[in-house]
Amino acid sequence: MGTSKGNSVMKELSTSTRLLLVLLLIYSFQAIAAETLPKANEDSAFTKADVNNDGRLGPEEVKNETLFQRMDANSNGFVSRKEAQSFIQRRRAREDAEFAKEASGRPVFPASTEDEAAKRKLLSTIADITSGDTRPPNIVLLFADDLGYGDTSLYGSKKIPTPNIDALGKQGVRFSNAYVTAASCSPSRAGLMSGQYQQRFGFEFNTAGGATTHRSHRGLDPSVVTMADVLKQAGYVTGMFGKWHLGTQPQFHPQARGFDEFYGFLAGAHSFFPAKNPQPFHSTIMRDTSPLIEPEYLTDAIARETVTFIDANYKKPFFAYVPFNAVHTPIEAIEKYQDRFPNESNQTKRDYYAMTSALDDAVGAIVAAINKHGLADNTLVIFVNDNGGPIYTGVQSNGPLKLGKLFLFEGGIRVPMVLKLPSTFEPNSVYDQPTSTLDLFPTICHAAGIKLPPEISLDGVDLTPFIKGPVSGSPHDTLFWSNGPNIAVRHGDWKLVKSFENTWLFNLASDIGESSNLAKSEPEIVEQLETLYHEWRSQMSEPAWASKPNRRKVEVDGLVYEMNI
């Protein structure tokens, strides 16, 4: 969770204990609280939460005192099935009201026929580059989920050996100042896939899960060109294996966004174990559009499917996008990986270490498949994470960085990243300038030899000339983040964070842990970075949907920060 200084800034996270309990409850009780589950599934979820099988929920089963009191309508010390259902109905009514408010004047997807036609016409101008004498490189994009910045041995972990991820770093270039575009899963993926700040098309918050009618517009705007769209048009075989989280409706499905093949799930989380009672469409493991029950530990299954894809397509240029669900909650591991950490007495930590080790094995299996077919020298392998590790689990470590997921401090948005392409990037090298996952789209296109039409305007830049030379300096003068009332700006070594009128300013060159707030002593810098932010924000769209209504306020360095999802 960072340095001791970083840990102290929240007064031991004075409200974090409550936050942790709420978030854990939201996850464990998600089936009951989900807006669209039919009554049978609500009953099933209630039964699952009823650990002692007495037909009611006690405080120890609900786990959160405030929420328990809200559910216990008659104050008899227990929550009946009827009270739980009534709570769900009230929650639905509240969220429906939120939707009615947000829907007014908001864009509704899918895009218009004209937008779709314009997109197809634009893509048709991209040449097929796979039919020439020189084979373009394969692209394998490995995308971890909620991995702590300091939870691989490549980035300093002493507790979790990750030899396969380490090997990528030794064979390629490791980035010390790589950022994502958001501190949470879904908008970060929108920035990655589009190469644009997701705020340009209103994707500021998580899609919030459920495949409900009233949330059918929540997803990656179909008029936005994805890297899969471009690579497929250029002649690549494209496959995606893992967590999508960019919309659950058909217009957002991976196979509608440039992927030939899909294996995984559409929502934001899934158990790592086989499903005994498959959930609705959006949270079911699918092959293409067909639901299935996966018997294997899910990290292993995602690796298996990726290897199968490589084995089937190694004679053609291929793009494999592999967004693992590891190491996102639930914290679940199997004995095979748990046994690697016999000296860890804390079971949750042991499971998390095991999950990370499984992720590393999966990376190794995929790289081995590439090597087996003699493709190592002509495959761009990228390893990166979607946001910082969450602090509410109590097990992730973001090394020297401050806080984690859901925060715009460094622990929430700075991530491990490695690029390996022997013909292009010097092995065992480190690149220190600020970069972004926005840059992966144009960097991939450069590696593949794809010329994008000028109408496809990206916020990312091709990193190749900066890493190889001859271009010096930073790929980005300024990077921006926006999350409701929370903003962040990095300009050179200066980093501004604001939540409403609460302001933090850090010099990252001397304070990577963001321990010294310089906002009061450097008002001119604050004003300069605020001006840059407002100029950028004026080019963005308003959020296409609201954040979740259960926003939490926490204290950071004596100031209040509002967490939005």
VEXDREN-2710 file (C-alpha; in Angstrom, 1 decimal):
% VEXDREN-2710
k/r/px/py/pz
1/MET/0.0/0.0/0.0
2/GLY/2.9/2.3/-0.3
3/THR/5.4/3.8/2.1
4/SER/4.8/4.4/5.7
5/LYS/4.3/8.1/4.9
6/GLY/1.8/7.2/2.2
7/ASN/-0.1/5.0/4.7
8/SER/-0.3/7.7/7.3
9/VAL/-1.9/10.3/5.1
10/MET/-5.3/8.9/5.6
11/LYS/-5.1/8.6/9.4
12/GLU/-5.1/4.9/9.0
13/LEU/-7.9/5.5/6.5
14/SER/-10.2/6.7/9.2
15/THR/-13.2/6.0/7.1
16/SER/-11.5/3.3/5.1
17/THR/-12.6/0.5/7.5
18/ARG/-16.2/1.4/6.8
19/LEU/-15.3/1.8/3.1
20/LEU/-13.7/-1.7/3.0
21/LEU/-16.7/-3.3/4.6
22/VAL/-19.1/-1.6/2.2
23/LEU/-17.1/-2.5/-0.8
24/LEU/-16.7/-6.1/0.3
25/LEU/-20.4/-6.3/1.1
26/ILE/-21.3/-4.8/-2.3
27/TYR/-19.3/-7.6/-3.9
28/SER/-20.5/-10.5/-1.8
29/PHE/-24.1/-9.3/-1.9
30/GLN/-24.0/-8.2/-5.5
31/ALA/-26.5/-10.8/-6.7
32/ILE/-29.1/-9.5/-4.2
33/ALA/-28.4/-5.9/-5.0
34/ALA/-28.3/-6.4/-8.8
35/GLU/-31.1/-4.5/-10.5
36/THR/-32.2/-7.0/-13.1
37/LEU/-32.0/-10.4/-11.5
38/PRO/-35.3/-12.3/-11.7
39/LYS/-36.9/-13.4/-8.4
40/ALA/-35.4/-16.9/-8.7
41/ASN/-31.9/-15.5/-8.8
42/GLU/-32.7/-13.0/-6.0
43/ASP/-33.8/-16.0/-3.9
44/SER/-30.7/-17.9/-4.8
45/ALA/-28.5/-15.0/-3.8
46/PHE/-30.3/-14.6/-0.5
47/THR/-29.8/-18.3/0.2
48/LYS/-26.1/-17.9/-0.6
49/ALA/-25.8/-15.0/1.8
50/ASP/-27.7/-17.0/4.5
51/VAL/-24.6/-18.8/5.7
52/ASN/-26.3/-20.5/8.7
53/ASN/-29.4/-21.5/6.6
54/ASP/-31.9/-20.1/9.1
55/GLY/-33.9/-18.3/6.5
56/ARG/-32.8/-14.8/7.6
57/LEU/-29.7/-12.6/7.5
58/GLY/-28.0/-11.6/10.7
59/PRO/-25.5/-8.7/11.2
60/GLU/-22.6/-11.2/10.8
61/GLU/-23.9/-12.2/7.4
62/VAL/-24.6/-8.7/6.1
63/LYS/-21.3/-7.5/7.7
64/ASN/-22.0/-3.8/7.4
65/GLU/-23.9/-2.2/10.3
66/THR/-25.3/0.8/8.4
67/LEU/-26.5/-1.3/5.5
68/PHE/-27.9/-3.9/7.9
69/GLN/-30.0/-1.3/9.7
70/ARG/-31.3/0.0/6.4
71/MET/-32.4/-3.5/5.4
72/ASP/-33.8/-4.4/8.8
73/ALA/-37.1/-2.5/8.4
74/ASN/-38.8/-3.7/11.5
75/SER/-35.6/-3.4/13.7
76/ASN/-35.9/-7.0/15.0
77/GLY/-32.3/-7.7/14.6
78/PHE/-32.7/-9.9/11.4
79/VAL/-33.3/-9.3/7.7
80/SER/-36.0/-11.5/6.3
81/ARG/-36.2/-12.5/2.7
82/LYS/-39.1/-10.1/2.2
83/GLU/-37.1/-7.2/3.8
84/ALA/-34.1/-8.0/1.5
85/GLN/-36.4/-7.9/-1.6
86/SER/-38.0/-4.6/-0.4
87/PHE/-34.5/-3.2/0.0
88/ILE/-33.7/-4.2/-3.6
89/GLN/-36.9/-2.6/-4.8
90/ARG/-36.0/0.7/-3.0
91/ARG/-32.5/0.6/-4.5
92/ARG/-33.9/0.0/-7.9
93/ALA/-36.3/2.9/-7.6
94/ARG/-33.5/5.2/-6.5
95/GLU/-31.3/4.1/-9.4
96/ASP/-34.2/4.4/-11.9
97/ALA/-34.6/7.9/-10.7
98/GLU/-30.9/8.5/-11.2
99/PHE/-31.2/7.1/-14.7
100/ALA/-34.2/9.3/-15.5
101/LYS/-32.1/12.3/-14.5
102/GLU/-29.0/11.2/-16.4
103/ALA/-30.9/10.1/-19.6
104/SER/-32.2/13.6/-20.3
105/GLY/-30.1/15.0/-23.1
106/ARG/-27.6/12.2/-23.0
107/PRO/-26.4/10.3/-26.0
108/VAL/-28.1/7.0/-26.6
109/PHE/-26.2/4.2/-28.3
110/PRO/-26.0/2.4/-30.7
111/ALA/-24.7/5.1/-32.9
112/SER/-26.9/6.3/-35.8
113/THR/-26.9/4.6/-39.1
114/GLU/-25.0/7.6/-40.5
115/ASP/-22.3/7.2/-37.8
116/GLU/-21.9/3.5/-38.5
117/ALA/-21.7/4.1/-42.3
118/ALA/-19.1/6.8/-41.7
119/LYS/-17.1/4.4/-39.5
120/ARG/-17.2/1.7/-42.1
121/LYS/-16.1/4.1/-44.9
122/LEU/-13.3/5.3/-42.7
123/LEU/-12.0/1.8/-42.0
124/SER/-12.2/0.9/-45.7
125/THR/-9.4/3.4/-46.4
126/ILE/-7.0/1.3/-44.3
127/ALA/-4.9/-1.0/-46.5
128/ASP/-4.5/-4.8/-45.9
129/ILE/-0.9/-5.0/-45.0
130/THR/-0.7/-8.8/-44.5
131/SER/-0.6/-9.8/-48.2
132/GLY/2.9/-8.5/-48.9
133/ASP/6.3/-10.3/-48.8
134/THR/7.2/-9.1/-45.4
135/ARG/5.0/-10.4/-42.6
136/PRO/4.0/-7.7/-40.1
137/PRO/4.5/-8.6/-36.4
138/ASN/1.9/-10.4/-34.3
139/ILE/0.5/-8.3/-31.5
140/VAL/-0.2/-9.8/-28.0
141/LEU/-1.6/-7.4/-25.5
142/LEU/-1.6/-8.8/-21.9
143/PHE/-3.8/-6.7/-19.7
144/ALA/-3.9/-7.5/-15.9
145/ASP/-6.7/-6.3/-13.7
146/ASP/-6.2/-4.5/-10.3
147/LEU/-2.5/-5.6/-10.0
148/GLY/-0.6/-3.7/-7.5
149/TYR/2.3/-1.6/-8.8
150/GLY/4.6/-3.3/-6.5
151/ASP/3.2/-6.8/-6.8
152/THR/5.6/-8.2/-9.4
153/SER/9.3/-9.0/-8.7
154/LEU/10.0/-6.9/-11.9
155/TYR/8.7/-3.9/-10.0
156/GLY/10.2/-4.7/-6.6
157/SER/8.0/-7.3/-4.9
158/LYS/10.0/-9.5/-2.4
159/LYS/7.0/-11.6/-1.6
160/ILE/5.6/-12.7/-5.1
161/PRO/8.1/-14.2/-7.6
162/THR/6.9/-13.4/-11.1
163/PRO/9.6/-15.0/-13.3
164/ASN/7.7/-14.8/-16.6
165/ILE/6.7/-11.2/-16.3
166/ASP/10.3/-10.5/-15.2
167/ALA/11.5/-12.2/-18.3
168/LEU/9.4/-9.9/-20.5
169/GLY/11.1/-6.9/-18.8
170/LYS/14.5/-8.3/-19.4
171/GLN/13.8/-9.0/-23.0
172/GLY/12.1/-5.7/-23.6
173/VAL/11.7/-2.1/-22.3
174/ARG/10.2/-1.5/-18.8
175/PHE/8.4/1.8/-18.2
176/SER/8.7/3.5/-14.8
177/ASN/6.2/6.3/-15.6
178/ALA/3.4/4.6/-17.4
179/TYR/-0.1/5.7/-16.7
180/VAL/-3.7/4.6/-17.4
181/THR/-6.4/7.0/-18.3
182/ALA/-8.6/6.2/-15.3
183/ALA/-8.4/4.8/-11.8
184/SER/-11.1/2.2/-12.4
185/CYS/-11.6/-0.7/-14.8
186/SER/-14.1/0.3/-17.4
187/PRO/-13.1/3.8/-18.5
188/SER/-9.4/2.7/-18.4
189/ARG/-10.3/0.0/-21.0
190/ALA/-12.2/2.5/-23.1
191/GLY/-9.0/4.7/-23.3
192/LEU/-6.9/1.7/-24.1
193/MET/-9.1/0.4/-26.9
194/SER/-9.7/3.8/-28.5
195/GLY/-6.4/5.5/-28.1
196/GLN/-8.4/8.6/-27.0
197/TYR/-9.2/10.1/-23.7
198/GLN/-12.5/8.3/-23.0
199/GLN/-14.0/11.6/-21.9
200/ARG/-14.1/12.6/-25.6
201/PHE/-17.1/10.3/-26.0
202/GLY/-18.6/10.5/-22.5
203/PHE/-17.1/7.3/-21.0
204/GLU/-16.1/8.8/-17.6
205/PHE/-17.4/6.2/-15.2
206/ASN/-17.8/2.5/-14.9
207/THR/-20.6/0.9/-16.9
208/ALA/-22.0/-0.3/-13.6
209/GLY/-22.6/-3.9/-14.6
210/GLY/-26.1/-4.9/-15.2
211/ALA/-27.5/-5.7/-18.6
212/THR/-30.7/-3.8/-17.9
213/THR/-32.8/-2.0/-20.5
214/HIS/-32.2/1.3/-18.9
215/ARG/-28.5/0.8/-19.0
216/SER/-28.4/-0.3/-22.6
217/HIS/-26.6/2.9/-23.7
218/ARG/-23.7/2.3/-21.3
219/GLY/-20.7/1.1/-23.3
220/LEU/-18.0/2.1/-25.7
221/ASP/-19.8/4.2/-28.3
222/PRO/-20.1/2.1/-31.5
223/SER/-19.0/5.0/-33.6
224/VAL/-15.6/5.0/-32.0
225/VAL/-12.8/3.1/-33.9
226/THR/-11.0/0.5/-31.8
227/MET/-7.5/-0.9/-32.3
228/ALA/-9.2/-4.2/-33.1
229/ASP/-11.3/-2.5/-35.8
230/VAL/-8.1/-1.2/-37.4
231/LEU/-6.0/-4.4/-37.1
232/LYS/-8.8/-6.6/-38.5
233/GLN/-9.2/-4.2/-41.4
234/ALA/-5.5/-4.4/-42.0
235/GLY/-5.7/-8.2/-42.4
236/TYR/-5.0/-9.4/-38.9
237/VAL/-6.9/-12.3/-37.3
238/THR/-8.2/-10.8/-34.0
239/GLY/-9.2/-12.6/-30.8
240/MET/-10.1/-11.5/-27.3
241/PHE/-9.8/-13.6/-24.2
242/GLY/-11.0/-12.4/-20.8
243/LYS/-12.8/-9.5/-19.3
244/TRP/-14.5/-7.0/-21.6
245/HIS/-16.3/-4.4/-19.4
246/LEU/-17.1/-2.1/-22.3
247/GLY/-20.8/-2.7/-22.5
248/THR/-23.1/-5.7/-22.2
249/GLN/-25.5/-5.1/-25.0
250/PRO/-25.1/-6.6/-28.5
251/GLN/-23.9/-3.4/-30.1
252/PHE/-21.0/-3.4/-27.6
253/HIS/-20.0/-7.0/-27.9
254/PRO/-16.3/-7.7/-28.8
255/GLN/-17.3/-9.3/-32.1
256/ALA/-19.1/-6.0/-33.0
257/ARG/-15.9/-4.1/-32.1
258/GLY/-13.3/-5.7/-34.4
259/PHE/-12.7/-9.1/-32.8
260/ASP/-13.1/-12.3/-34.9
261/GLU/-13.2/-14.5/-31.7
262/PHE/-14.2/-13.9/-28.2
263/TYR/-13.9/-16.0/-25.0
264/GLY/-14.6/-14.5/-21.6
265/PHE/-17.3/-12.4/-19.9
266/LEU/-18.8/-9.0/-20.6
267/ALA/-19.2/-7.5/-17.1
268/GLY/-16.7/-6.2/-14.6
269/ALA/-16.1/-9.3/-12.5
270/HIS/-16.5/-13.0/-12.4
271/SER/-15.6/-15.9/-10.1
272/PHE/-12.4/-17.7/-10.8
273/PHE/-14.2/-21.0/-10.1
274/PRO/-16.7/-22.9/-12.2
275/ALA/-20.2/-21.4/-11.9
276/LYS/-22.7/-23.7/-10.2
277/ASN/-25.6/-21.3/-11.0
278/PRO/-24.8/-19.3/-14.2
279/GLN/-25.7/-15.7/-13.9
280/PRO/-27.5/-13.6/-16.5
281/PHE/-26.1/-13.1/-20.0
282/HIS/-23.7/-10.3/-19.1
283/SER/-21.8/-12.1/-16.4
284/THR/-21.7/-15.6/-17.9
285/ILE/-18.6/-17.0/-19.5
286/MET/-19.1/-17.0/-23.3
287/ARG/-17.5/-18.3/-26.4
288/ASP/-18.5/-15.8/-29.0
289/THR/-22.2/-15.3/-28.2
290/SER/-22.9/-18.7/-26.6
291/PRO/-22.9/-19.0/-22.8
292/LEU/-20.9/-21.9/-21.3
293/ILE/-19.8/-23.3/-17.9
294/GLU/-16.0/-23.1/-17.6
295/PRO/-14.7/-26.0/-15.5
296/GLU/-11.1/-24.7/-15.2
297/TYR/-9.7/-22.0/-12.9
298/LEU/-10.4/-18.9/-15.0
299/THR/-6.9/-17.5/-15.2
300/ASP/-5.7/-20.9/-16.5
301/ALA/-8.7/-21.1/-18.9
302/ILE/-7.9/-17.6/-20.4
303/ALA/-4.3/-18.7/-21.0
304/ARG/-5.5/-22.0/-22.5
305/GLU/-7.9/-20.2/-24.9
306/THR/-5.2/-17.7/-26.0
307/VAL/-2.7/-20.5/-26.6
308/THR/-5.3/-22.3/-28.7
309/PHE/-5.8/-19.1/-30.7
310/ILE/-2.1/-18.8/-31.4
311/ASP/-1.8/-22.4/-32.3
312/ALA/-4.6/-22.1/-34.8
313/ASN/-3.4/-18.8/-36.4
314/TYR/0.4/-18.8/-36.1
315/LYS/0.8/-18.9/-39.9
316/LYS/-1.1/-15.5/-40.2
317/PRO/-0.5/-12.2/-38.5
318/PHE/-2.7/-12.2/-35.4
319/PHE/-3.8/-9.8/-32.6
320/ALA/-4.5/-11.4/-29.2
321/TYR/-6.0/-9.1/-26.6
322/VAL/-5.9/-10.8/-23.3
323/PRO/-7.6/-8.8/-20.5
324/PHE/-7.2/-11.2/-17.5
325/ASN/-9.7/-11.0/-14.6
326/ALA/-6.7/-11.6/-12.4
327/VAL/-6.1/-10.2/-9.8
328/HIS/-9.5/-8.5/-9.4
329/THR/-11.8/-9.6/-6.6
330/PRO/-13.0/-12.1/-5.6
331/ILE/-9.8/-13.2/-4.0
332/GLU/-9.8/-16.9/-5.1
333/ALA/-7.1/-19.3/-5.7
334/ILE/-6.6/-23.0/-6.2
335/GLU/-4.3/-25.3/-4.2
336/LYS/-1.8/-25.6/-7.1
337/TYR/-0.9/-21.9/-6.6
338/GLN/-1.5/-21.6/-2.9
339/ASP/1.1/-24.3/-2.2
340/ARG/3.8/-21.9/-3.6
341/PHE/3.4/-19.7/-0.4
342/PRO/3.4/-22.1/2.5
343/ASN/4.8/-19.6/4.9
344/GLU/2.1/-17.0/4.5
345/SER/-0.3/-17.4/7.5
346/ASN/-2.8/-14.8/6.3
347/GLN/-5.2/-16.7/4.1
348/THR/-6.3/-13.7/2.1
349/LYS/-2.8/-12.7/1.3
350/ARG/-1.8/-16.2/0.5
351/ASP/-4.7/-16.4/-2.0
352/TYR/-3.8/-13.1/-3.5
353/TYR/-0.1/-14.1/-3.9
354/ALA/-1.4/-17.4/-5.5
355/MET/-3.6/-15.4/-7.9
356/THR/-0.6/-13.3/-9.0
357/SER/1.5/-16.4/-9.4
358/ALA/-1.2/-17.9/-11.6
359/LEU/-1.3/-14.7/-13.7
360/ASP/2.5/-15.0/-14.1
361/ASP/2.1/-18.7/-15.2
362/ALA/-0.5/-17.6/-17.7
363/VAL/1.9/-15.0/-19.2
364/GLY/4.5/-17.7/-19.4
365/ALA/2.2/-20.2/-21.2
366/ILE/1.2/-17.5/-23.8
367/VAL/4.9/-16.5/-24.4
368/ALA/5.8/-20.2/-24.7
369/ALA/3.2/-20.7/-27.4
370/ILE/4.7/-17.7/-29.3
371/ASN/8.2/-19.2/-29.0
372/LYS/7.0/-22.7/-29.9
373/HIS/6.0/-21.4/-33.4
374/GLY/9.3/-19.5/-33.8
375/LEU/7.5/-16.1/-33.6
376/ALA/9.5/-14.5/-30.7
377/ASP/11.4/-12.1/-32.9
378/ASN/8.3/-11.0/-34.8
379/THR/5.8/-10.6/-32.0
380/LEU/5.1/-7.4/-30.1
381/VAL/4.3/-8.5/-26.6
382/ILE/2.8/-5.9/-24.2
383/PHE/2.1/-6.3/-20.5
384/VAL/0.3/-3.6/-18.7
385/ASN/-2.4/-3.2/-15.9
386/ASP/-5.7/-1.4/-16.0
387/ASN/-5.4/0.7/-12.8
388/GLY/-3.6/0.6/-9.5
389/GLY/-4.2/-2.1/-6.9
390/PRO/-7.2/-1.5/-4.6
391/ILE/-6.4/-0.7/-1.0
392/TYR/-9.7/-2.0/0.2
393/THR/-8.7/-5.6/-0.2
394/GLY/-5.9/-5.1/2.3
395/VAL/-3.5/-7.3/0.3
396/GLN/-2.3/-5.4/-2.8
397/SER/0.8/-3.3/-2.7
398/ASN/1.4/-0.3/-4.9
399/GLY/5.0/-0.1/-3.7
400/PRO/6.1/3.5/-3.0
401/LEU/3.0/5.0/-4.6
402/LYS/0.2/6.7/-2.7
403/LEU/-3.2/5.0/-2.3
404/GLY/-4.6/2.9/-5.1
405/LYS/-7.6/2.1/-7.3
406/LEU/-10.4/4.7/-7.4
407/PHE/-7.9/7.5/-6.4
408/LEU/-6.2/9.9/-8.8
409/PHE/-3.0/9.8/-6.8
410/GLU/-0.1/7.8/-8.2
411/GLY/-1.2/4.5/-6.7
412/GLY/-4.4/4.7/-8.7
413/ILE/-3.1/5.6/-12.1
414/ARG/0.6/4.6/-12.5
415/VAL/1.0/1.0/-13.6
416/PRO/3.6/-1.5/-14.6
417/MET/4.2/-1.7/-18.4
418/VAL/6.5/-3.6/-20.6
419/LEU/7.0/-3.7/-24.4
420/LYS/8.9/-6.5/-26.0
421/LEU/9.8/-6.5/-29.8
422/PRO/13.4/-7.6/-30.3
423/SER/13.8/-5.9/-33.6
424/THR/12.7/-2.5/-32.2
425/PHE/13.2/-2.2/-28.4
426/GLU/16.5/-2.7/-26.6
427/PRO/16.4/-5.6/-24.2
428/ASN/16.6/-5.0/-20.5
429/SER/16.1/-1.2/-20.9
430/VAL/14.1/1.3/-18.8
431/TYR/12.1/4.2/-20.2
432/ASP/11.5/7.0/-17.6
433/GLN/9.5/9.6/-19.4
434/PRO/5.7/9.8/-18.7
435/THR/3.7/7.6/-21.1
436/SER/0.1/6.4/-21.2
437/THR/-1.9/3.4/-22.4
438/LEU/-3.3/5.9/-24.9
439/ASP/0.1/5.4/-26.7
440/LEU/-0.3/1.7/-27.3
441/PHE/-2.8/2.1/-30.2
442/PRO/-0.5/4.3/-32.3
443/THR/2.6/2.3/-31.2
444/ILE/0.9/-0.9/-32.3
445/CYS/0.0/0.7/-35.7
446/HIS/3.6/1.8/-36.2
447/ALA/4.9/-1.7/-35.4
448/ALA/2.4/-3.2/-37.9
449/GLY/3.1/-0.7/-40.6
450/ILE/-0.5/0.6/-40.6
451/LYS/-1.1/4.1/-41.8
452/LEU/-4.1/5.6/-40.1
453/PRO/-6.2/8.1/-42.0
454/PRO/-6.1/11.6/-40.6
455/GLU/-9.7/11.3/-39.6
456/ILE/-8.8/8.8/-36.9
457/SER/-7.4/11.3/-34.4
458/LEU/-5.7/9.7/-31.4
459/ASP/-4.6/11.3/-28.1
460/GLY/-1.8/8.8/-27.8
461/VAL/1.5/9.0/-29.6
462/ASP/3.8/6.4/-31.2
463/LEU/6.4/5.7/-28.5
464/THR/8.9/4.1/-30.9
465/PRO/10.9/7.2/-31.9
466/PHE/11.1/8.3/-28.3
467/ILE/12.3/4.9/-27.0
468/LYS/14.7/4.2/-29.9
469/GLY/15.5/7.8/-30.8
470/PRO/15.9/10.1/-32.6
471/VAL/13.1/12.0/-30.8
472/SER/14.1/13.3/-27.4
473/GLY/12.1/14.7/-24.6
474/SER/8.7/13.5/-23.3
475/PRO/6.0/12.0/-25.5
476/HIS/3.5/14.1/-23.5
477/ASP/3.9/17.6/-22.1
478/THR/0.8/17.1/-20.0
479/LEU/-1.5/14.2/-19.1
480/PHE/-5.0/14.6/-17.7
481/TRP/-7.5/12.7/-15.7
482/SER/-11.2/13.4/-14.8
483/ASN/-13.6/11.5/-12.5
484/GLY/-16.6/13.6/-11.6
485/PRO/-15.5/16.2/-9.1
486/ASN/-11.9/14.7/-9.1
487/ILE/-9.2/15.9/-11.5
488/ALA/-5.5/15.3/-11.9
489/VAL/-2.9/16.9/-14.2
490/ARG/0.7/15.8/-14.7
491/HIS/2.8/18.5/-16.3
492/GLY/6.5/17.8/-16.3
493/ASP/7.4/16.8/-12.8
494/TRP/4.4/18.6/-11.3
495/LYS/1.2/16.7/-10.3
496/LEU/-2.1/18.4/-9.4
497/VAL/-5.0/16.5/-7.8
498/LYS/-8.3/18.2/-6.9
499/SER/-11.5/16.9/-5.4
500/PHE/-14.0/19.7/-5.5
501/GLU/-12.0/22.6/-4.0
502/ASN/-9.6/20.4/-2.1
503/THR/-6.2/20.7/-3.7
504/TRP/-3.0/18.7/-3.6
505/LEU/0.2/19.5/-5.5
506/PHE/3.3/17.3/-5.6
507/ASN/6.7/17.4/-7.3
508/LEU/7.1/13.8/-8.5
509/ALA/10.8/14.2/-9.2
510/SER/11.6/14.3/-5.5
511/ASP/8.3/12.9/-4.1
512/ILE/7.1/9.8/-5.9
513/GLY/5.1/8.9/-2.8
514/GLU/3.2/12.2/-2.9
515/SER/3.9/12.9/0.8
516/SER/4.4/16.7/0.7
517/ASN/1.4/18.8/-0.4
518/LEU/2.9/21.9/-2.0
519/ALA/-0.4/23.5/-3.0
520/LYS/-0.2/26.4/-0.5
521/SER/3.4/27.2/-1.2
522/GLU/3.2/27.0/-5.0
523/PRO/-0.1/28.8/-5.9
524/GLU/1.2/29.8/-9.3
525/ILE/1.9/26.2/-10.3
526/VAL/-1.6/25.2/-9.1
527/GLU/-3.1/28.0/-11.2
528/GLN/-1.1/27.0/-14.2
529/LEU/-2.1/23.3/-14.0
530/GLU/-5.7/24.2/-13.4
531/THR/-5.7/26.4/-16.6
532/LEU/-4.3/23.5/-18.6
533/TYR/-7.0/21.2/-17.2
534/HIS/-9.8/23.6/-18.1
535/GLU/-8.5/24.0/-21.6
536/TRP/-8.4/20.2/-22.0
537/ARG/-11.8/19.7/-20.4
538/SER/-13.4/22.2/-22.8
539/GLN/-12.6/19.7/-25.6
540/MET/-14.3/16.8/-23.9
541/SER/-17.9/15.6/-23.7
542/GLU/-20.1/15.5/-20.7
543/PRO/-20.4/12.1/-19.1
544/ALA/-22.8/9.8/-21.0
545/TRP/-24.0/8.4/-17.7
546/ALA/-23.7/9.1/-14.0
547/SER/-21.4/7.5/-11.5
548/LYS/-22.7/5.0/-9.0
549/PRO/-24.9/6.7/-6.4
550/ASN/-22.9/5.1/-3.5
551/ARG/-20.1/7.6/-3.6
552/ARG/-17.8/7.7/-0.5
553/LYS/-15.8/10.5/1.0
554/VAL/-12.4/9.8/2.6
555/GLU/-9.8/11.9/4.3
556/VAL/-6.4/12.3/2.6
557/ASP/-3.8/14.6/4.2
558/GLY/-6.6/16.3/6.2
559/LEU/-8.6/17.0/3.1
560/VAL/-11.7/15.3/1.8
561/TYR/-11.5/13.2/-1.4
562/GLU/-14.7/11.8/-3.0
563/MET/-14.4/8.4/-4.5
564/ASN/-16.5/8.0/-7.7
565/ILE/-17.0/4.8/-9.7
END
